[in-house]
Amino acid sequence: MSQTLEQLNEVFQEVFEDDDLQVQPKTSAKDIDEWDSLMHVNLVLAVESRFNVRFTSTEVAALKDVGELTDLVEKKRA
């Protein structure tokens, strides 16, 4: 697991208040029952804060899974 994915997993655990949650690159909103539109906003804000990056609404709308989020975070931090 990449360092970015490990850190994202911690963010997911915090946002969803579930220490047992383990995300993988193919994890998507359909895999986490609590992942609704409000949680999505909270998640994006938490990721931006954790990694000190900003996403455009277009970038967020295009994300399909955690793997794409990981790639986007790494691209923004490069």
Order of alpha helices (4+ residues) and beta strands (2+ residues): alpha-alpha-alpha-alpha
